[in-house]
Amino acid sequence: MRSRYTAYATGAVDYLLTTTHPSGPQYRPDTEAWRIDVRRFCETTEFVKLTVHSAAVNSPQGEVHFSAHLVQGGTPSVLEERSLFVKHHGRWFYHSALPLL
């Protein structure tokens, strides 16, 4: 989770695309259009702070509950999410958001 937050904050778009699970809802087969959209999000967002509330691994899956403090267009906001990660061939991939409990 921390590496993906850092990738968003630094604009490491290729890392974000390659660490997204292909069966997840954010995955897009048109990687060029997807790359442009992610880059635009990174460039128009200030990433202020990441707070990881909890993390649990039940291999081959893991969950991370976090809050990302962002600023977009001068407006601060907080994205709170429980993320599902799936481990495949020894690597973790972001799959999807889970409902907050």
N, CA, C and O of each residue as an XYZ file, in Angstrom:
404
protein
N       0.816     -1.185      0.000
C       0.000      0.000      0.000
C       0.859      1.249      0.000
O       0.612      2.192     -0.753
N       1.866      1.244      0.849
C       2.730      2.435      0.920
C       3.434      2.675     -0.416
O       3.611      3.819     -0.834
N       3.831      1.596     -1.079
C       4.529      1.780     -2.357
C       3.593      2.348     -3.418
O       4.025      3.137     -4.258
N       2.338      1.967     -3.397
C       1.387      2.509     -4.374
C       1.083      3.974     -4.068
O       0.971      4.781     -4.991
N       0.949      4.331     -2.797
C       0.746      5.737     -2.434
C       1.933      6.570     -2.919
O       1.760      7.634     -3.513
N       3.138      6.067     -2.657
C       4.341      6.770     -3.098
C       4.368      6.887     -4.621
O       4.776      7.918     -5.156
N       3.942      5.848     -5.312
C       3.899      5.889     -6.777
C       2.930      6.962     -7.265
O       3.233      7.689     -8.212
N       1.772      7.065     -6.627
C       0.841      8.146     -6.985
C       1.490      9.504     -6.724
O       1.421     10.401     -7.564
N       2.120      9.652     -5.558
C       2.706     10.942     -5.173
C       3.852     11.357     -6.085
O       4.068     12.549     -6.305
N       4.584     10.389     -6.615
C       5.750     10.706     -7.459
C       5.471     10.545     -8.951
O       6.352     10.787     -9.777
N       4.256     10.141     -9.300
C       3.907      9.989    -10.710
C       4.495      8.755    -11.367
O       4.732      8.752    -12.574
N       4.734      7.705    -10.590
C       5.280      6.454    -11.136
C       4.133      5.626    -11.738
O       3.735      4.595    -11.196
N       3.627      6.103    -12.852
C       2.427      5.541    -13.476
C       2.613      4.084    -13.880
O       1.722      3.265    -13.652
N       3.737      3.751    -14.467
C       3.958      2.358    -14.896
C       3.888      1.401    -13.719
O       3.346      0.303    -13.844
N       4.431      1.804    -12.574
C       4.361      0.957    -11.382
C       2.907      0.730    -10.972
O       2.526     -0.389    -10.629
N       2.107      1.771    -11.006
C       0.702      1.641    -10.624
C      -0.039      0.682    -11.550
O      -0.837     -0.135    -11.091
N       0.221      0.779    -12.843
C      -0.447     -0.101    -13.793
C       0.005     -1.546    -13.628
O      -0.814     -2.463    -13.693
N       1.285     -1.753    -13.416
C       1.777     -3.127    -13.326
C       1.502     -3.782    -11.977
O       1.680     -4.992    -11.836
N       1.072     -3.005    -10.984
C       0.732     -3.591     -9.681
C      -0.780     -3.620     -9.459
O      -1.241     -3.785     -8.330
N      -1.545     -3.461    -10.533
C      -3.004     -3.578    -10.471
C      -3.389     -4.936    -11.045
O      -2.998     -5.278    -12.161
N      -4.150     -5.702    -10.284
C      -4.533     -7.052    -10.707
C      -5.454     -6.977    -11.921
O      -6.392     -6.180    -11.924
N      -5.210     -7.791    -12.957
C      -6.021     -7.729    -14.174
C      -7.490     -8.090    -13.982
O      -8.308     -7.754    -14.838
N      -7.852     -8.757    -12.898
C      -9.278     -9.051    -12.686
C      -9.955     -7.992    -11.828
O     -11.150     -8.100    -11.550
N      -9.214     -6.967    -11.402
C      -9.791     -5.901    -10.592
C     -10.546     -4.887    -11.438
O     -10.291     -4.773    -12.637
N     -11.464     -4.155    -10.838
C     -12.299     -3.207    -11.589
C     -11.549     -1.997    -12.132
O     -12.037     -1.360    -13.066
N     -10.383     -1.653    -11.586
C      -9.638     -0.499    -12.095
C      -8.758     -0.846    -13.290
O      -8.296      0.045    -14.003
N      -8.528     -2.126    -13.506
C      -7.683     -2.551    -14.629
C      -8.357     -2.188    -15.947
O      -9.561     -2.382    -16.116
N      -7.564     -1.657    -16.883
C      -8.089     -1.319    -18.207
C      -7.181     -1.913    -19.274
O      -5.973     -1.679    -19.249
N      -7.735     -2.673    -20.206
C      -6.910     -3.256    -21.266
C      -6.265     -2.210    -22.175
O      -5.188     -2.445    -22.724
N      -6.919     -1.055    -22.334
C      -6.331      0.032    -23.124
C      -5.343      0.766    -22.228
O      -5.664      1.801    -21.644
N      -4.131      0.210    -22.128
C      -3.169      0.739    -21.165
C      -2.721      2.161    -21.483
O      -2.368      2.907    -20.570
N      -2.728      2.549    -22.741
C      -2.300      3.918    -23.063
C      -3.299      4.942    -22.524
O      -2.898      5.936    -21.918
N      -4.581      4.712    -22.735
C      -5.606      5.628    -22.199
C      -5.591      5.594    -20.673
O      -5.724      6.632    -20.024
N      -5.432      4.419    -20.109
C      -5.359      4.268    -18.657
C      -4.161      5.041    -18.109
O      -4.279      5.751    -17.111
N      -3.015      4.900    -18.762
C      -1.790      5.599    -18.361
C      -2.010      7.111    -18.365
O      -1.590      7.796    -17.433
N      -2.653      7.630    -19.387
C      -2.919      9.072    -19.481
C      -3.808      9.522    -18.320
O      -3.542     10.553    -17.702
N      -4.851      8.765    -18.022
C      -5.764      9.128    -16.933
C      -5.064      9.105    -15.571
O      -5.264     10.002    -14.752
N      -4.252      8.088    -15.337
C      -3.541      7.996    -14.050
C      -2.520      9.122    -13.938
O      -2.386      9.729    -12.875
N      -1.803      9.405    -15.012
C      -0.828     10.498    -14.995
C      -1.516     11.829    -14.697
O      -1.013     12.628    -13.907
N      -2.651     12.063    -15.322
C      -3.399     13.302    -15.090
C      -3.807     13.407    -13.618
O      -3.690     14.473    -13.014
N      -4.285     12.295    -13.039
C      -4.659     12.292    -11.624
C      -3.446     12.626    -10.750
O      -3.548     13.438     -9.830
N      -2.322     12.011    -11.032
C      -1.108     12.263    -10.248
C      -0.664     13.722    -10.342
O      -0.254     14.320     -9.347
N      -0.747     14.281    -11.528
C      -0.285     15.654    -11.754
C      -1.217     16.701    -11.165
O      -0.782     17.817    -10.879
N      -2.483     16.371    -10.977
C      -3.449     17.351    -10.477
C      -3.804     17.143     -9.006
O      -4.707     17.792     -8.478
N      -3.087     16.232     -8.354
C      -3.367     15.923     -6.962
C      -2.107     16.112     -6.135
O      -1.025     15.664     -6.516
N      -2.258     16.783     -4.997
C      -1.170     16.869     -4.025
C      -1.421     15.790     -2.980
O      -2.488     15.747     -2.366
N      -0.456     14.940     -2.785
C      -0.564     13.836     -1.831
C       0.092     14.285     -0.529
O       1.315     14.399     -0.445
N      -0.727     14.535      0.475
C      -0.273     15.171      1.706
C       0.203     14.159      2.737
O       1.278     14.317      3.317
N      -0.588     13.127      2.965
C      -0.258     12.191      4.045
C      -1.013     10.884      3.849
O      -2.145     10.867      3.365
N      -0.366      9.793      4.233
C      -0.984      8.468      4.236
C      -0.991      7.955      5.669
O       0.030      7.975      6.357
N      -2.162      7.494      6.108
C      -2.288      6.862      7.412
C      -2.799      5.450      7.193
O      -3.896      5.255      6.668
N      -2.005      4.462      7.595
C      -2.436      3.072      7.510
C      -3.038      2.710      8.867
O      -2.350      2.725      9.887
N      -4.326      2.386      8.863
C      -5.029      2.059     10.104
C      -4.830      0.599     10.496
O      -4.694      0.279     11.677
N      -4.816     -0.281      9.503
C      -4.613     -1.702      9.792
C      -4.220     -2.423      8.509
O      -4.474     -1.961      7.397
N      -3.597     -3.563      8.710
C      -3.230     -4.425      7.583
C      -3.301     -5.866      8.078
O      -2.909     -6.175      9.203
N      -3.808     -6.735      7.214
C      -3.932     -8.143      7.567
C      -3.641     -8.980      6.336
O      -4.039     -8.635      5.224
N      -2.944    -10.083      6.550
C      -2.623    -10.993      5.455
C      -3.246    -12.341      5.761
O      -3.053    -12.908      6.836
N      -3.993    -12.837      4.800
C      -4.547    -14.181      4.839
C      -4.239    -14.774      3.469
O      -5.111    -14.897      2.609
N      -2.966    -15.139      3.295
C      -2.434    -15.511      1.992
C      -3.364    -16.460      1.241
O      -3.845    -17.432      1.823
N      -3.621    -16.202     -0.015
C      -2.935    -15.287     -0.918
C      -3.580    -13.910     -1.014
O      -3.396    -13.220     -2.016
N      -4.325    -13.495     -0.002
C      -4.952    -12.177     -0.036
C      -4.527    -11.363      1.180
O      -4.108    -11.906      2.203
N      -4.644    -10.065      1.043
C      -4.370     -9.163      2.140
C      -5.301     -7.972      2.057
O      -5.818     -7.644      0.989
N      -5.511     -7.326      3.199
C      -6.348     -6.125      3.257
C      -5.576     -5.019      3.950
O      -4.831     -5.263      4.899
N      -5.761     -3.805      3.467
C      -5.174     -2.630      4.099
C      -6.276     -1.582      4.232
O      -6.938     -1.227      3.257
N      -6.457     -1.094      5.459
C      -7.396      0.001      5.718
C      -6.543      1.261      5.885
O      -5.662      1.309      6.743
N      -6.806      2.276      5.064
C      -5.968      3.475      5.077
C      -6.795      4.727      4.838
O      -7.943      4.663      4.399
N      -6.184      5.865      5.139
C      -6.711      7.176      4.772
C      -5.606      7.925      4.037
O      -4.486      8.039      4.533
N      -5.926      8.429      2.863
C      -4.992      9.234      2.084
C      -5.504     10.674      2.094
O      -6.626     10.948      1.668
N      -4.676     11.578      2.579
C      -5.023     12.997      2.641
C      -4.516     13.647      1.357
O      -3.325     13.601      1.050
N      -5.435     14.249      0.619
C      -5.151     14.779     -0.713
C      -5.615     16.221     -0.825
O      -6.441     16.682     -0.037
N      -5.079     16.928     -1.810
C      -5.580     18.241     -2.187
C      -5.737     18.229     -3.699
O      -4.797     17.931     -4.436
N      -6.954     18.563     -4.153
C      -7.228     18.655     -5.590
C      -7.910     19.984     -5.859
O      -8.932     20.299     -5.250
N      -7.341     20.768     -6.779
C      -7.915     22.062     -7.098
C      -8.012     22.967     -5.884
O      -8.940     23.769     -5.776
N      -7.056     22.842     -4.965
C      -7.050     23.660     -3.766
C      -7.967     23.173     -2.659
O      -8.007     23.763     -1.580
N      -8.703     22.105     -2.916
C      -9.648     21.580     -1.931
C      -9.086     20.332     -1.271
O      -8.815     19.339     -1.946
N      -8.907     20.378      0.064
C      -8.420     19.181      0.752
C      -9.514     18.126      0.865
O     -10.697     18.452      0.965
N      -9.109     16.869      0.850
C     -10.058     15.779      1.027
C      -9.325     14.582      1.628
O      -8.095     14.530      1.658
N     -10.109     13.636      2.098
C      -9.548     12.412      2.654
C     -10.229     11.240      1.960
O     -11.456     11.140      1.938
N      -9.421     10.366      1.399
C      -9.913      9.128      0.806
C      -9.659      8.019      1.811
O      -8.507      7.683      2.088
N     -10.726      7.447      2.362
C     -10.581      6.316      3.271
C     -11.028      5.071      2.529
O     -12.084      5.057      1.896
N     -10.212      4.020      2.612
C     -10.518      2.812      1.854
C      -9.976      1.587      2.575
O      -8.957      1.644      3.263
N     -10.679      0.489      2.400
C     -10.142     -0.842      2.702
C      -9.815     -1.442      1.350
O     -10.698     -1.607      0.508
N      -8.557     -1.766      1.139
C      -8.108     -2.295     -0.151
C      -7.849     -3.783     -0.059
O      -7.314     -4.278      0.934
N      -8.236     -4.488     -1.110
C      -7.943     -5.908     -1.244
C      -6.729     -6.062     -2.154
O      -6.699     -5.526     -3.262
N      -5.725     -6.804     -1.671
C      -4.547     -7.130     -2.451
C      -4.509     -8.639     -2.647
O      -4.919     -9.397     -1.767
N      -4.017     -9.071     -3.798
C      -3.913    -10.488     -4.115
C      -2.452    -10.787     -4.448
O      -1.825    -10.068     -5.227
N      -1.921    -11.848     -3.854
C      -0.541    -12.245     -4.128
C      -0.529    -13.270     -5.252
O      -1.267    -14.255     -5.226
N       0.323    -13.020     -6.240
C       0.424    -13.893     -7.407
C       1.894    -13.983     -7.794
O       2.542    -12.962     -8.028
N       2.421    -15.205     -7.863
C       3.836    -15.437     -8.199
C       4.770    -14.598     -7.320
O       5.755    -14.036     -7.798
N       4.440    -14.527     -6.036
C       5.305    -13.839     -5.091
C       5.185    -12.335     -5.050
O       5.923    -11.687     -4.308
N       4.269    -11.748     -5.830
C       4.096    -10.286     -5.865
C       2.678     -9.919     -5.458
O       1.730    -10.649     -5.748
N       2.539     -8.786     -4.786
C       1.237     -8.287     -4.381
C       0.681     -7.362     -5.455
O       1.399     -6.526     -6.003
N      -0.611     -7.524     -5.749
C      -1.314     -6.690     -6.726
C      -2.546     -6.082     -6.068
O      -3.269     -6.763     -5.340
N      -2.781     -4.804     -6.326
C      -4.005     -4.165     -5.861
C      -5.158     -4.766     -6.657
O      -5.085     -4.861     -7.882
N      -6.223     -5.171     -5.967
C      -7.383     -5.724     -6.662
C      -8.552     -4.746     -6.665
O      -9.031     -4.350     -7.728
N      -9.014     -4.354     -5.471
C     -10.227     -3.538     -5.434
C     -10.430     -2.958     -4.040
O      -9.775     -3.342     -3.071
N     -11.360     -2.022     -3.984
C     -11.792     -1.455     -2.701
C     -12.848     -2.373     -2.101
O     -13.667     -2.959     -2.810
N     -12.808     -2.481     -0.784
C     -13.793     -3.255     -0.030
C     -14.677     -2.288      0.755
O     -14.269     -1.158      1.026
N     -15.885     -2.721      1.124
C     -16.729     -1.838      1.932
C     -16.067     -1.527      3.277
O     -15.459     -2.399      3.898
N     -16.194     -0.281      3.712
C     -15.695      0.080      5.032
C     -16.592     -0.555      6.075
O     -17.812     -0.606      5.913
N     -15.989     -1.034      7.135
C     -16.774     -1.673      8.198
C     -17.277     -0.656      9.188
O     -17.956     -1.014     10.150
